[in-house]
Amino acid sequence: MSLQLTLEDLQTLRKGRLDRLRKVFIKPLGLCRLQMTRRDRLVVHCPEPWVVDELMSDLPQLINAAKVVVGAQSLSICFVGEEIYRTRTMEVQEERYAS
């Protein structure tokens, strides 16, 4: 028996993941708008400069939480519509053997 998820189901799951991430970083992310793109990028829209500073000071934990909690492939932090920081959350596997 296969389980088929509707678009509404997927959006509910995505919202739940974003809510869980917000609970990990209650103070800064509580003020931010979180958005997951189709390419699994977590975009954090910050309303105040101090929020950006706080997120940047906790960057390793935020990157890890974005990867584990929401499954983000990359993370972007934006302020006033401008991207301030972007990184990949998944470790890039280096090729061990040259072709």
N, CA, C and O atoms as a GROMACS GRO file, in nm:
protein
  396
    1MET      N    1   0.084  -0.118   0.000
    1MET     CA    2   0.000   0.000   0.000
    1MET      C    3   0.089   0.124   0.000
    1MET      O    4   0.171   0.143   0.090
    2SER      N    5   0.073   0.207  -0.100
    2SER     CA    6   0.156   0.327  -0.109
    2SER      C    7   0.084   0.446  -0.047
    2SER      O    8  -0.039   0.455  -0.047
    3LEU      N    9   0.163   0.535   0.005
    3LEU     CA   10   0.109   0.655   0.068
    3LEU      C   11   0.131   0.772  -0.028
    3LEU      O   12   0.244   0.802  -0.064
    4GLN      N   13   0.025   0.836  -0.068
    4GLN     CA   14   0.033   0.949  -0.160
    4GLN      C   15   0.007   1.078  -0.082
    4GLN      O   16  -0.096   1.093  -0.017
    5LEU      N   17   0.103   1.169  -0.089
    5LEU     CA   18   0.087   1.298  -0.022
    5LEU      C   19   0.039   1.402  -0.122
    5LEU      O   20   0.089   1.410  -0.234
    6THR      N   21  -0.058   1.479  -0.081
    6THR     CA   22  -0.108   1.587  -0.166
    6THR      C   23  -0.020   1.710  -0.147
    6THR      O   24   0.063   1.714  -0.056
    7LEU      N   25  -0.038   1.808  -0.231
    7LEU     CA   26   0.036   1.934  -0.220
    7LEU      C   27   0.007   1.999  -0.085
    7LEU      O   28   0.096   2.056  -0.022
    8GLU      N   29  -0.117   1.991  -0.041
    8GLU     CA   30  -0.155   2.047   0.089
    8GLU      C   31  -0.082   1.975   0.203
    8GLU      O   32  -0.038   2.038   0.298
    9ASP      N   33  -0.070   1.842   0.193
    9ASP     CA   34   0.003   1.764   0.294
    9ASP      C   35   0.149   1.808   0.300
    9ASP      O   36   0.204   1.826   0.409
   10LEU      N   37   0.211   1.824   0.184
   10LEU     CA   38   0.351   1.864   0.178
   10LEU      C   39   0.371   2.004   0.237
   10LEU      O   40   0.470   2.028   0.306
   11GLN      N   41   0.279   2.095   0.209
   11GLN     CA   42   0.290   2.230   0.264
   11GLN      C   43   0.272   2.229   0.416
   11GLN      O   44   0.338   2.306   0.486
   12THR      N   45   0.185   2.144   0.466
   12THR     CA   46   0.165   2.132   0.611
   12THR      C   47   0.292   2.078   0.677
   12THR      O   48   0.332   2.127   0.782
   13LEU      N   49   0.354   1.979   0.615
   13LEU     CA   50   0.480   1.924   0.668
   13LEU      C   51   0.590   2.030   0.666
   13LEU      O   52   0.665   2.042   0.763
   14ARG      N   53   0.600   2.105   0.557
   14ARG     CA   54   0.703   2.209   0.546
   14ARG      C   55   0.681   2.317   0.652
   14ARG      O   56   0.777   2.363   0.714
   15LYS      N   57   0.556   2.357   0.674
   15LYS     CA   58   0.525   2.458   0.776
   15LYS      C   59   0.562   2.406   0.915
   15LYS      O   60   0.616   2.480   0.997
   16GLY      N   61   0.533   2.279   0.941
   16GLY     CA   62   0.568   2.220   1.070
   16GLY      C   63   0.718   2.219   1.094
   16GLY      O   64   0.764   2.245   1.205
   17ARG      N   65   0.796   2.189   0.989
   17ARG     CA   66   0.942   2.190   1.002
   17ARG      C   67   0.993   2.331   1.031
   17ARG      O   68   1.081   2.349   1.115
   18LEU      N   69   0.938   2.430   0.961
   18LEU     CA   70   0.980   2.569   0.984
   18LEU      C   71   0.943   2.614   1.126
   18LEU      O   72   1.019   2.687   1.189
   19ASP      N   73   0.827   2.571   1.174
   19ASP     CA   74   0.787   2.604   1.312
   19ASP      C   75   0.882   2.542   1.414
   19ASP      O   76   0.916   2.605   1.514
   20ARG      N   77   0.925   2.418   1.388
   20ARG     CA   78   1.021   2.353   1.479
   20ARG      C   79   1.154   2.426   1.479
   20ARG      O   80   1.216   2.443   1.584
   21LEU      N   81   1.200   2.470   1.362
   21LEU     CA   82   1.324   2.547   1.353
   21LEU      C   83   1.310   2.677   1.429
   21LEU      O   84   1.403   2.719   1.499
   22ARG      N   85   1.197   2.742   1.416
   22ARG     CA   86   1.172   2.868   1.486
   22ARG      C   87   1.182   2.849   1.638
   22ARG      O   88   1.228   2.938   1.709
   23LYS      N   89   1.140   2.732   1.688
   23LYS     CA   90   1.147   2.704   1.832
   23LYS      C   91   1.290   2.683   1.880
   23LYS      O   92   1.319   2.706   1.997
   24VAL      N   93   1.379   2.641   1.791
   24VAL     CA   94   1.520   2.623   1.828
   24VAL      C   95   1.586   2.758   1.849
   24VAL      O   96   1.667   2.774   1.940
   25PHE      N   97   1.552   2.856   1.767
   25PHE     CA   98   1.608   2.991   1.776
   25PHE      C   99   1.493   3.088   1.801
   25PHE      O  100   1.460   3.171   1.716
   26ILE      N  101   1.432   3.077   1.918
   26ILE     CA  102   1.309   3.150   1.948
   26ILE      C  103   1.323   3.301   1.931
   26ILE      O  104   1.244   3.363   1.861
   27LYS      N  105   1.424   3.360   1.994
   27LYS     CA  106   1.434   3.506   1.994
   27LYS      C  107   1.459   3.562   1.854
   27LYS      O  108   1.380   3.645   1.808
   28PRO      N  109   1.565   3.522   1.783
   28PRO     CA  110   1.587   3.586   1.652
   28PRO      C  111   1.489   3.541   1.544
   28PRO      O  112   1.438   3.625   1.469
   29LEU      N  113   1.463   3.412   1.532
   29LEU     CA  114   1.378   3.365   1.423
   29LEU      C  115   1.230   3.396   1.445
   29LEU      O  116   1.151   3.391   1.351
   30GLY      N  117   1.193   3.426   1.568
   30GLY     CA  118   1.054   3.462   1.596
   30GLY      C  119   1.012   3.590   1.525
   30GLY      O  120   0.893   3.613   1.502
   31LEU      N  121   1.109   3.673   1.492
   31LEU     CA  122   1.082   3.800   1.425
   31LEU      C  123   1.100   3.792   1.273
   31LEU      O  124   1.062   3.884   1.201
   32CYS      N  125   1.157   3.683   1.226
   32CYS     CA  126   1.193   3.670   1.084
   32CYS      C  127   1.086   3.597   1.005
   32CYS      O  128   1.007   3.520   1.059
   33ARG      N  129   1.085   3.623   0.876
   33ARG     CA  130   1.001   3.546   0.783
   33ARG      C  131   1.089   3.437   0.724
   33ARG      O  132   1.194   3.465   0.668
   34LEU      N  133   1.044   3.313   0.737
   34LEU     CA  134   1.119   3.199   0.686
   34LEU      C  135   1.053   3.149   0.559
   34LEU      O  136   0.930   3.143   0.549
   35GLN      N  137   1.136   3.114   0.462
   35GLN     CA  138   1.084   3.068   0.333
   35GLN      C  139   1.173   2.954   0.283
   35GLN      O  140   1.295   2.965   0.284
   36MET      N  141   1.111   2.845   0.239
   36MET     CA  142   1.184   2.737   0.174
   36MET      C  143   1.157   2.747   0.025
   36MET      O  144   1.041   2.750  -0.017
   37THR      N  145   1.262   2.751  -0.055
   37THR     CA  146   1.245   2.758  -0.199
   37THR      C  147   1.230   2.617  -0.257
   37THR      O  148   1.246   2.518  -0.186
   38ARG      N  149   1.199   2.610  -0.383
   38ARG     CA  150   1.184   2.480  -0.450
   38ARG      C  151   1.315   2.403  -0.453
   38ARG      O  152   1.315   2.280  -0.461
   39ARG      N  153   1.425   2.473  -0.446
   39ARG     CA  154   1.557   2.409  -0.447
   39ARG      C  155   1.608   2.383  -0.306
   39ARG      O  156   1.729   2.368  -0.285
   40ASP      N  157   1.518   2.379  -0.212
   40ASP     CA  158   1.549   2.349  -0.071
   40ASP      C  159   1.648   2.447  -0.010
   40ASP      O  160   1.736   2.408   0.068
   41ARG      N  161   1.634   2.574  -0.044
   41ARG     CA  162   1.712   2.679   0.021
   41ARG      C  163   1.624   2.742   0.128
   41ARG      O  164   1.511   2.783   0.100
   42LEU      N  165   1.677   2.750   0.249
   42LEU     CA  166   1.607   2.820   0.356
   42LEU      C  167   1.649   2.967   0.349
   42LEU      O  168   1.766   3.000   0.362
   43VAL      N  169   1.551   3.054   0.328
   43VAL     CA  170   1.577   3.198   0.321
   43VAL      C  171   1.518   3.261   0.446
   43VAL      O  172   1.398   3.247   0.474
   44VAL      N  173   1.603   3.330   0.521
   44VAL     CA  174   1.562   3.397   0.645
   44VAL      C  175   1.561   3.547   0.618
   44VAL      O  176   1.666   3.606   0.594
   45HIS      N  177   1.443   3.607   0.622
   45HIS     CA  178   1.428   3.751   0.599
   45HIS      C  179   1.423   3.820   0.736
   45HIS      O  180   1.325   3.805   0.810
   46CYS      N  181   1.528   3.894   0.769
   46CYS     CA  182   1.541   3.958   0.900
   46CYS      C  183   1.488   4.102   0.897
   46CYS      O  184   1.518   4.176   0.804
   47PRO      N  185   1.407   4.141   0.998
   47PRO     CA  186   1.350   4.276   0.999
   47PRO      C  187   1.441   4.381   1.062
   47PRO      O  188   1.423   4.501   1.039
   48GLU      N  189   1.540   4.338   1.141
   48GLU     CA  190   1.625   4.432   1.215
   48GLU      C  191   1.772   4.389   1.204
   48GLU      O  192   1.800   4.270   1.193
   49PRO      N  193   1.865   4.486   1.206
   49PRO     CA  194   2.007   4.451   1.197
   49PRO      C  195   2.057   4.366   1.314
   49PRO      O  196   2.144   4.281   1.296
   50TRP      N  197   2.002   4.388   1.435
   50TRP     CA  198   2.049   4.309   1.549
   50TRP      C  199   2.011   4.162   1.534
   50TRP      O  200   2.079   4.075   1.588
   51VAL      N  201   1.903   4.134   1.460
   51VAL     CA  202   1.863   3.996   1.436
   51VAL      C  203   1.967   3.928   1.347
   51VAL      O  204   2.005   3.813   1.370
   52VAL      N  205   2.013   4.000   1.244
   52VAL     CA  206   2.118   3.947   1.156
   52VAL      C  207   2.243   3.918   1.239
   52VAL      O  208   2.304   3.812   1.225
   53ASP      N  209   2.282   4.013   1.325
   53ASP     CA  210   2.400   3.995   1.409
   53ASP      C  211   2.388   3.872   1.498
   53ASP      O  212   2.483   3.795   1.513
   54GLU      N  213   2.271   3.853   1.557
   54GLU     CA  214   2.251   3.739   1.646
   54GLU      C  215   2.256   3.608   1.568
   54GLU      O  216   2.315   3.510   1.616
   55LEU      N  217   2.195   3.604   1.451
   55LEU     CA  218   2.200   3.482   1.369
   55LEU      C  219   2.342   3.452   1.323
   55LEU      O  220   2.384   3.337   1.322
   56MET      N  221   2.415   3.556   1.286
   56MET     CA  222   2.553   3.535   1.242
   56MET      C  223   2.642   3.486   1.356
   56MET      O  224   2.737   3.410   1.332
   57SER      N  225   2.613   3.528   1.478
   57SER     CA  226   2.694   3.482   1.591
   57SER      C  227   2.666   3.335   1.624
   57SER      O  228   2.750   3.267   1.682
   58ASP      N  229   2.547   3.287   1.587
   58ASP     CA  230   2.510   3.146   1.609
   58ASP      C  231   2.511   3.067   1.478
   58ASP      O  232   2.439   2.968   1.465
   59LEU      N  233   2.591   3.110   1.382
   59LEU     CA  234   2.586   3.054   1.248
   59LEU      C  235   2.609   2.903   1.240
   59LEU      O  236   2.531   2.836   1.172
   60PRO      N  237   2.710   2.846   1.306
   60PRO     CA  238   2.727   2.701   1.296
   60PRO      C  239   2.604   2.622   1.344
   60PRO      O  240   2.566   2.523   1.282
   61GLN      N  241   2.543   2.668   1.453
   61GLN     CA  242   2.423   2.601   1.504
   61GLN      C  243   2.305   2.620   1.409
   61GLN      O  244   2.226   2.528   1.388
   62LEU      N  245   2.293   2.740   1.351
   62LEU     CA  246   2.183   2.767   1.258
   62LEU      C  247   2.197   2.682   1.132
   62LEU      O  248   2.098   2.627   1.083
   63ILE      N  249   2.318   2.670   1.079
   63ILE     CA  250   2.342   2.589   0.960
   63ILE      C  251   2.306   2.444   0.988
   63ILE      O  252   2.238   2.379   0.908
   64ASN      N  253   2.352   2.392   1.101
   64ASN     CA  254   2.322   2.254   1.137
   64ASN      C  255   2.172   2.232   1.155
   64ASN      O  256   2.117   2.132   1.108
   65ALA      N  257   2.106   2.324   1.224
   65ALA     CA  258   1.961   2.311   1.246
   65ALA      C  259   1.885   2.320   1.114
   65ALA      O  260   1.787   2.247   1.095
   66ALA      N  261   1.928   2.406   1.024
   66ALA     CA  262   1.862   2.417   0.893
   66ALA      C  263   1.873   2.286   0.817
   66ALA      O  264   1.779   2.243   0.749
   67LYS      N  265   1.988   2.222   0.829
   67LYS     CA  266   2.009   2.094   0.760
   67LYS      C  267   1.927   1.983   0.824
   67LYS      O  268   1.859   1.908   0.754
   68VAL      N  269   1.932   1.972   0.957
   68VAL     CA  270   1.869   1.861   1.028
   68VAL      C  271   1.717   1.878   1.038
   68VAL      O  272   1.642   1.784   1.011
   69VAL      N  273   1.673   1.996   1.077
   69VAL     CA  274   1.530   2.016   1.106
   69VAL      C  275   1.446   2.032   0.980
   69VAL      O  276   1.340   1.971   0.968
   70VAL      N  277   1.492   2.115   0.886
   70VAL     CA  278   1.410   2.139   0.767
   70VAL      C  279   1.464   2.074   0.640
   70VAL      O  280   1.399   2.078   0.536
   71GLY      N  281   1.582   2.015   0.646
   71GLY     CA  282   1.640   1.950   0.529
   71GLY      C  283   1.687   2.046   0.422
   71GLY      O  284   1.687   2.013   0.304
   72ALA      N  285   1.728   2.166   0.465
   72ALA     CA  286   1.772   2.267   0.369
   72ALA      C  287   1.907   2.228   0.309
   72ALA      O  288   1.997   2.182   0.379
   73GLN      N  289   1.920   2.248   0.179
   73GLN     CA  290   2.047   2.225   0.109
   73GLN      C  291   2.139   2.347   0.124
   73GLN      O  292   2.261   2.334   0.122
   74SER      N  293   2.077   2.465   0.138
   74SER     CA  294   2.154   2.587   0.157
   74SER      C  295   2.074   2.684   0.243
   74SER      O  296   1.954   2.668   0.264
   75LEU      N  297   2.145   2.786   0.291
   75LEU     CA  298   2.086   2.884   0.382
   75LEU      C  299   2.122   3.024   0.334
   75LEU      O  300   2.237   3.051   0.302
   76SER      N  301   2.023   3.113   0.329
   76SER     CA  302   2.046   3.253   0.296
   76SER      C  303   1.989   3.339   0.407
   76SER      O  304   1.878   3.314   0.457
   77ILE      N  305   2.065   3.441   0.446
   77ILE     CA  306   2.017   3.538   0.544
   77ILE      C  307   2.005   3.672   0.470
   77ILE      O  308   2.101   3.720   0.410
   78CYS      N  309   1.886   3.730   0.477
   78CYS     CA  310   1.858   3.855   0.404
   78CYS      C  311   1.815   3.964   0.501
   78CYS      O  312   1.755   3.938   0.606
   79PHE      N  313   1.850   4.088   0.464
   79PHE     CA  314   1.807   4.205   0.540
   79PHE      C  315   1.768   4.312   0.439
   79PHE      O  316   1.845   4.343   0.349
   80VAL      N  317   1.650   4.369   0.455
   80VAL     CA  318   1.596   4.472   0.367
   80VAL      C  319   1.601   4.426   0.221
   80VAL      O  320   1.640   4.502   0.132
   81GLY      N  321   1.562   4.302   0.198
   81GLY     CA  322   1.554   4.250   0.062
   81GLY      C  323   1.687   4.216  -0.003
   81GLY      O  324   1.690   4.178  -0.120
   82GLU      N  325   1.797   4.230   0.070
   82GLU     CA  326   1.928   4.203   0.014
   82GLU      C  327   1.991   4.084   0.085
   82GLU      O  328   1.991   4.076   0.208
   83GLU      N  329   2.043   3.992   0.006
   83GLU     CA  330   2.107   3.874   0.064
   83GLU      C  331   2.240   3.914   0.125
   83GLU      O  332   2.327   3.971   0.058
   84ILE      N  333   2.256   3.884   0.254
   84ILE     CA  334   2.377   3.921   0.326
   84ILE      C  335   2.473   3.804   0.335
   84ILE      O  336   2.595   3.821   0.333
   85TYR      N  337   2.417   3.684   0.346
   85TYR     CA  338   2.500   3.566   0.364
   85TYR      C  339   2.433   3.447   0.298
   85TYR      O  340   2.310   3.433   0.302
   86ARG      N  341   2.514   3.360   0.236
   86ARG     CA  342   2.462   3.236   0.178
   86ARG      C  343   2.569   3.128   0.193
   86ARG      O  344   2.688   3.151   0.173
   87THR      N  345   2.522   3.009   0.229
   87THR     CA  346   2.613   2.895   0.240
   87THR      C  347   2.537   2.767   0.212
   87THR      O  348   2.414   2.762   0.223
   88ARG      N  349   2.610   2.664   0.178
   88ARG     CA  350   2.551   2.531   0.165
   88ARG      C  351   2.546   2.468   0.302
   88ARG      O  352   2.635   2.490   0.384
   89THR      N  353   2.443   2.390   0.328
   89THR     CA  354   2.433   2.322   0.457
   89THR      C  355   2.480   2.178   0.447
   89THR      O  356   2.522   2.119   0.546
   90MET      N  357   2.473   2.122   0.329
   90MET     CA  358   2.516   1.984   0.310
   90MET      C  359   2.665   1.984   0.277
   90MET      O  360   2.714   2.067   0.201
   91GLU      N  361   2.735   1.890   0.336
   91GLU     CA  362   2.878   1.879   0.309
   91GLU      C  363   2.898   1.834   0.165
   91GLU      O  364   2.831   1.742   0.117
   92VAL      N  365   2.989   1.899   0.100
   92VAL     CA  366   3.019   1.864  -0.038
   92VAL      C  367   3.119   1.749  -0.037
   92VAL      O  368   3.226   1.760   0.023
   93GLN      N  369   3.084   1.641  -0.102
   93GLN     CA  370   3.172   1.526  -0.109
   93GLN      C  371   3.277   1.553  -0.217
   93GLN      O  372   3.243   1.578  -0.333
   94GLU      N  373   3.403   1.546  -0.178
   94GLU     CA  374   3.509   1.565  -0.276
   94GLU      C  375   3.534   1.433  -0.347
   94GLU      O  376   3.525   1.325  -0.288
   95GLU      N  377   3.565   1.442  -0.474
   95GLU     CA  378   3.596   1.321  -0.548
   95GLU      C  379   3.733   1.273  -0.504
   95GLU      O  380   3.829   1.351  -0.502
   96ARG      N  381   3.743   1.146  -0.469
   96ARG     CA  382   3.870   1.092  -0.422
   96ARG      C  383   3.960   1.050  -0.536
   96ARG      O  384   4.082   1.048  -0.523
   97TYR      N  385   3.900   1.017  -0.646
   97TYR     CA  386   3.978   0.967  -0.759
   97TYR      C  387   3.957   1.057  -0.878
   97TYR      O  388   3.844   1.088  -0.916
   98ALA      N  389   4.067   1.100  -0.936
   98ALA     CA  390   4.057   1.183  -1.056
   98ALA      C  391   4.032   1.092  -1.176
   98ALA      O  392   4.085   0.981  -1.184
   99SER      N  393   3.951   1.139  -1.269
   99SER     CA  394   3.926   1.055  -1.386
   99SER      C  395   4.030   1.080  -1.492
   99SER      O  396   4.025   1.018  -1.599
   0.00000   0.00000   0.00000
